């Protein structure tokens, strides 16, 4: 277990002249009301950790407090990590964004597309062009989640089993039609899982090893992976679910795995800590390198952080939400394109600020205009059938919790006078 210097204002002296204490109020209130077990938050600016909040419990029943090194299921925060690993291969000339994925995934060489998204799975037409790496990185492939499409296709996605190896899972996925033509629009789904399998086959290694060698090892992220190990389980946050009766239900996803699962989900499978993921975000914010260690080229980093949506694609709601107002989408990163418009729905963040949160309440933001990173980590299992849009947007599920994280963000910006 790593040891960190104190991040209290007293210890930082002149490096932390502002009082950030107000940003924890909404979190403490939710914990005191029994709506949230606990949280770890972190504020980093201009090379310094200004604040770490360790609030509530990682396990309420065992009275184990949240700590800075608590390990969290980070869900879709996995996706930018897998994309970054793929971009290291782009930098090496071994992968191109326009490459057809069938080069490594022959199961996807002849995809079919639903003729009617509400219709029969047998009523399909051929794909008008091959699926590309770019399609996977931008969710414009036509792959989906059970909560992002309607009808029979949703039910088919709900039957996909993650309790098998990647080859078996991909074969089952390839038997399903695409929700739309490749490149036509953005549909949130398992595209990054598919990308992870492509990386595994290109490297002829498990995805866990690919990420360790290309991202976690170079950046110094020892607490990030698809399992937590025997000692990590002692630091793992319990997953809670807020029931309709307003009470927290314990351990809704079971104990943390100590060994990697048969299928390492490139879309949602990682565990991490505040300090580990901070290293990853700092790399993206700094243009591909941290503390003299370069992971990505500046060009690849810039590509990840550049909006790629067309004006027409921006008109489609995202999981039922008007998510693209003042925002665009790069390579699995949401990017602020118009701060004034984005602020109305999502709160502060300068032009070029980027993020991609996780459905279990884990959230982060990097704001180049302020050289600022915010991290907010909780473990709250949403009802994805009802709360998908809110969960993916970074708001913790259910109305009583939706204001907690935005208030943390607004109060941090206010205290920093940004």
C-alpha positions in Angstrom: 0.0 0.0 0.0 1.4 3.4 -1.0 1.9 6.3 1.4 1.0 9.8 0.4 1.9 13.1 1.9 -0.9 14.9 3.7 -3.2 16.8 1.3 -4.6 19.1 4.0 -4.5 22.9 3.5 -2.2 23.2 6.5 0.3 20.7 5.0 0.2 22.4 1.6 0.8 25.9 3.0 0.9 28.5 0.2 0.0 25.9 -2.4 -3.6 25.8 -1.1 -4.7 29.3 -0.2 -8.4 28.6 -0.9 -10.8 27.0 1.5 -12.4 24.0 -0.3 -14.3 22.6 2.8 -17.7 23.7 1.4 -17.5 21.2 -1.5 -18.0 18.2 0.9 -21.4 19.5 2.3 -23.7 17.8 -0.2 -21.9 14.5 0.1 -22.0 14.6 3.9 -25.7 15.4 3.8 -26.4 12.4 1.6 -24.4 10.1 3.9 -26.1 11.4 7.0 -29.5 10.9 5.4 -28.6 7.3 4.6 -28.7 7.8 0.9 -25.0 7.2 0.3 -22.5 4.9 2.0 -19.5 7.1 1.4 -17.2 8.8 -1.1 -13.7 9.7 -1.9 -13.1 13.0 -3.8 -9.9 14.6 -5.0 -9.1 18.1 -6.3 -5.8 18.5 -8.3 -4.7 21.8 -9.8 -1.4 22.9 -11.4 0.6 19.9 -10.3 -0.7 19.7 -6.7 -3.4 17.7 -4.9 -5.3 20.5 -3.1 -7.8 18.3 -1.3 -8.8 14.7 -0.6 -12.1 14.0 1.1 -12.6 10.6 2.7 -16.3 10.6 3.7 -18.5 7.9 5.1 -17.9 4.2 4.8 -16.7 1.7 2.2 -18.6 -0.9 4.1 -21.3 0.5 6.4 -22.1 -2.7 8.2 -18.5 -3.4 9.0 -17.9 0.3 9.9 -14.9 0.4 7.5 -14.3 4.0 6.5 -13.6 5.3 3.0 -9.9 5.9 2.6 -7.8 7.5 -0.1 -6.6 4.1 -1.3 -10.1 2.5 -1.4 -10.7 0.5 -4.6 -13.8 1.2 -6.7 -15.5 -0.4 -9.6 -15.1 2.3 -12.2 -17.5 0.9 -14.8 -17.3 3.0 -18.0 -14.3 5.0 -16.8 -12.6 1.8 -18.2 -13.4 2.9 -21.7 -11.0 5.8 -22.1 -8.2 3.6 -20.7 -8.8 0.9 -23.4 -8.9 3.6 -26.1 -5.7 5.1 -24.8 -4.0 1.7 -25.0 -5.3 1.3 -28.6 -3.8 4.7 -29.4 -0.4 3.5 -28.3 -0.7 1.0 -31.2 -1.7 3.8 -33.5 1.4 5.7 -32.5 3.5 2.6 -33.4 1.9 2.3 -36.8 0.3 -1.0 -36.0 -3.3 0.2 -35.9 -5.2 2.8 -37.9 -8.5 4.5 -37.1 -9.9 3.6 -40.5 -8.7 0.0 -40.4 -11.5 -2.6 -40.7 -11.9 -4.5 -37.4 -12.5 -7.7 -39.3 -8.7 -7.8 -39.9 -8.4 -9.1 -36.3 -12.0 -10.0 -35.7 -13.2 -12.1 -38.6 -16.5 -12.8 -36.7 -17.4 -9.2 -37.7 -16.5 -9.5 -41.4 -20.2 -9.5 -42.7 -22.3 -7.6 -40.2 -26.0 -7.2 -40.7 -28.1 -4.2 -39.8 -31.7 -4.1 -38.4 -34.1 -2.8 -41.0 -36.3 -1.5 -38.2 -35.0 -0.9 -34.7 -38.3 -2.0 -33.3 -38.7 -5.0 -35.6 -37.7 -8.6 -35.9 -34.0 -9.5 -35.4 -34.3 -11.5 -38.7 -35.3 -8.5 -40.7 -31.9 -7.2 -41.7 -29.9 -5.6 -44.5 -26.2 -5.8 -45.2 -23.9 -3.2 -43.7 -23.0 -0.6 -46.3 -19.3 -0.6 -45.3 -17.0 -2.5 -43.0 -16.8 -1.7 -39.3 -13.7 0.4 -38.4 -11.6 1.0 -35.4 -12.9 4.6 -35.3 -16.5 3.2 -35.1 -15.6 1.3 -32.0 -13.9 4.3 -30.4 -16.8 6.6 -31.0 -19.7 4.3 -30.4 -20.8 4.7 -34.0 -20.5 1.0 -34.8 -24.1 0.0 -34.2 -23.3 -2.1 -31.2 -25.5 -1.3 -28.2 -26.4 -2.1 -24.6 -29.6 -3.6 -23.4 -30.6 -0.2 -22.0 -29.6 1.9 -25.1 -31.9 0.2 -27.6 -35.6 -0.9 -27.6 -37.5 -4.1 -28.1 -36.1 -7.4 -29.3 -32.6 -6.2 -29.7 -32.5 -5.0 -26.1 -33.7 -8.4 -24.9 -31.0 -10.1 -27.0 -28.3 -7.9 -25.5 -29.6 -8.7 -22.0 -28.9 -12.4 -22.7 -25.3 -11.9 -23.7 -23.2 -13.8 -21.0 -20.0 -12.3 -19.6 -19.3 -15.6 -17.9 -17.4 -17.0 -20.9 -14.1 -16.2 -22.6 -13.8 -13.3 -25.1 -14.0 -15.5 -28.2 -17.3 -17.1 -27.1 -18.7 -13.7 -26.1 -17.7 -12.1 -29.5 -19.3 -15.0 -31.4 -22.6 -14.4 -29.6 -22.4 -10.7 -30.2 -21.6 -11.2 -33.9 -24.8 -13.2 -34.3 -26.8 -10.1 -33.4 -27.6 -7.4 -36.0 -26.3 -3.9 -35.6 -28.7 -1.2 -34.4 -27.8 1.1 -37.4 -25.4 1.4 -40.3 -21.7 1.8 -39.2 -20.9 5.4 -38.7 -24.4 6.7 -39.0 -25.0 7.8 -35.4 -23.8 7.3 -31.8 -25.4 4.4 -29.9 -23.8 3.7 -26.5 -22.8 0.1 -26.2 -20.3 -2.7 -26.1 -18.0 -1.2 -28.8 -15.1 -0.8 -26.3 -15.4 -4.4 -25.2 -15.0 -5.3 -28.9 -12.0 -3.0 -29.1 -10.5 -4.7 -26.1 -10.7 -8.0 -27.8 -9.1 -6.6 -30.9 -6.2 -5.4 -28.7 -5.9 -8.8 -27.1 -5.6 -10.5 -30.5 -3.2 -8.0 -32.0 -0.9 -8.4 -29.0 -1.7 -12.1 -28.5 -2.1 -11.4 -24.8 -4.9 -11.0 -22.3 -6.4 -7.5 -22.3 -5.3 -7.2 -18.7 -1.7 -7.7 -19.7 -2.0 -5.3 -22.6 -3.3 -2.5 -20.3 -0.7 -3.3 -17.6 2.2 -3.0 -20.1 1.0 0.0 -22.0 -0.9 2.1 -19.4 -0.7 1.0 -15.8 3.0 0.1 -15.6 4.4 3.2 -17.4 2.1 5.5 -15.5 2.5 3.9 -12.1 -1.0 2.6 -11.5 -0.5 -0.5 -9.3 -4.0 -0.5 -7.9 -5.9 -0.7 -11.3 -7.0 -3.9 -12.9 -9.8 -6.3 -13.6 -9.4 -7.8 -10.1 -8.2 -6.6 -6.8 -6.1 -9.5 -5.5 -6.3 -11.0 -2.0 -5.1 -7.9 -0.2 -7.0 -5.5 -2.4 -10.3 -7.0 -1.4 -9.7 -5.5 2.1 -9.7 -2.0 0.5 -12.6 -2.6 -2.0 -15.7 -0.5 -1.6 -18.9 -2.4 -1.2 -21.5 -1.8 -3.9 -24.8 -0.4 -2.6 -28.2 0.2 -4.1 -30.7 2.8 -3.0 -34.0 1.0 -2.8 -37.4 2.4 -3.4 -37.9 2.5 0.3 -35.1 5.0 0.6 -32.7 2.6 2.3 -29.3 1.3 1.2 -29.1 -2.4 0.2 -25.8 -4.0 1.0 -23.4 -5.7 -1.4 -25.6 -5.7 -4.5 -22.8 -7.0 -6.7 -21.0 -9.4 -4.4 -17.4 -9.4 -3.2 -14.6 -7.9 -5.3 -12.9 -10.5 -7.5 -9.4 -11.6 -6.5 -8.6 -13.0 -9.9 -9.4 -11.7 -13.4 -12.7 -12.9 -14.9 -12.8 -15.1 -18.0 -13.9 -12.0 -20.0 -12.0 -8.8 -19.2 -14.6 -6.2 -20.1 -12.9 -3.3 -22.0 -16.1 -1.3 -21.6 -16.7 -1.6 -17.8 -14.5 -4.0 -16.0 -11.7 -2.1 -14.2 -11.2 -1.4 -10.5 -9.1 1.6 -9.5 -8.3 4.2 -6.8 -8.4 8.0 -6.8 -4.6 8.4 -7.1 -4.2 5.7 -9.7 -6.9 7.2 -12.0 -5.5 10.7 -11.3 -2.3 9.5 -13.0 -4.3 8.5 -16.1 -6.2 11.8 -16.3 -3.0 13.8 -15.8 -1.5 12.0 -18.7 -4.4 13.0 -21.0 -4.4 16.6 -19.7 -0.7 17.0 -20.2 -0.7 15.7 -23.8 0.3 12.1 -23.3 3.1 12.2 -20.6 3.4 12.4 -16.8 6.5 13.0 -14.8 8.7 12.5 -17.8 7.1 9.3 -18.9 5.4 9.5 -22.3 2.5 7.0 -22.9 0.8 8.7 -25.9 1.9 11.1 -28.6 0.5 14.6 -28.4 -1.3 13.9 -31.7 -3.1 10.9 -30.3 -3.9 12.7 -27.1 -5.3 15.6 -29.1 -7.4 13.2 -31.2 -8.9 11.6 -28.2 -9.9 15.1 -26.9 -11.3 16.4 -30.2 -15.1 16.3 -31.0 -15.9 14.0 -33.9 -19.6 14.2 -34.0 -21.4 15.6 -37.0 -24.1 18.2 -36.6 -26.7 15.7 -37.5 -25.4 13.1 -35.0 -25.5 15.7 -32.3 -29.2 16.1 -32.7 -29.9 12.6 -31.4 -30.6 12.3 -27.7 -28.1 10.3 -25.7 -29.9 7.6 -23.6 -32.9 9.9 -23.6 -30.9 13.0 -22.6 -30.0 16.1 -24.6 -26.4 15.3 -23.8 -24.7 17.1 -26.7 -25.8 20.6 -25.9 -22.5 22.5 -25.6 -20.7 19.2 -25.8 -19.1 16.9 -28.4 -17.6 13.4 -28.3 -14.0 12.5 -29.1 -12.5 9.0 -28.7 -14.7 7.9 -25.8 -14.3 11.3 -24.1 -17.1 13.9 -23.8 -15.6 17.3 -24.6 -17.0 20.8 -23.8 -17.4 22.7 -27.0 -19.5 25.6 -25.7 -19.0 26.3 -22.0 -22.0 28.6 -21.6 -24.4 26.0 -23.1 -22.8 23.0 -21.3 -22.9 24.8 -18.0 -26.7 25.0 -18.1 -27.1 21.2 -18.0 -23.8 19.9 -16.6 -22.3 22.6 -14.5 -18.9 24.4 -14.9 -16.1 23.5 -17.2 -14.1 25.5 -19.7 -13.8 25.0 -23.4 -12.0 21.7 -24.0 -12.8 20.2 -20.6 -13.2 16.5 -21.0 -14.6 13.5 -19.0 -16.2 10.1 -19.2 -17.8 8.8 -16.0 -19.0 5.4 -14.8 -22.5 4.1 -14.1 -21.8 3.3 -10.5 -21.4 7.0 -9.6 -17.6 7.3 -10.4 -17.0 10.6 -12.1 -14.1 12.9 -13.1 -13.4 16.1 -15.1 -10.2 17.5 -16.5 -10.4 21.3 -17.4 -7.4 22.5 -19.4 -8.5 26.1 -19.1 -7.9 25.9 -15.3 -5.3 23.2 -15.2 -7.8 21.4 -13.0 -8.8 17.8 -12.3 -11.8 16.7 -10.1 -12.5 13.1 -9.1 -15.6 11.9 -7.3 -15.9 8.2 -6.4 -18.8 6.4 -4.9 -20.4 2.9 -5.3 -24.1 3.1 -6.1 -25.7 0.5 -8.3 -28.3 2.2 -10.5 -31.4 0.7 -12.1 -30.0 1.0 -15.6 -33.4 0.4 -17.1 -34.7 3.6 -15.6 -31.6 5.7 -14.8 -29.3 4.9 -17.7 -28.9 8.5 -18.9 -28.4 10.0 -15.5 -25.9 7.3 -14.5 -23.8 7.7 -17.6 -23.9 11.5 -17.4 -22.3 11.2 -14.0 -25.2 11.9 -11.8 -25.7 9.2 -9.2 -29.0 7.4 -9.7 -32.4 8.4 -8.3 -33.6 11.9 -7.8 -32.5 12.2 -4.2 -28.9 11.6 -5.2 -28.7 13.5 -8.5 -27.7 16.8 -7.0 -24.8 15.5 -4.8 -22.0 15.4 -7.4 -23.0 18.5 -9.3 -23.0 20.5 -6.0 -19.5 19.2 -5.3 -18.3 20.4 -8.7 -20.0 23.8 -8.5 -18.7 24.5 -5.0 -15.2 23.5 -5.9 -15.2 25.9 -8.9 -16.7 28.7 -6.7 -14.0 28.2 -4.0 -11.3 28.3 -6.7 -12.9 31.4 -8.2 -13.0 29.8 -11.7 
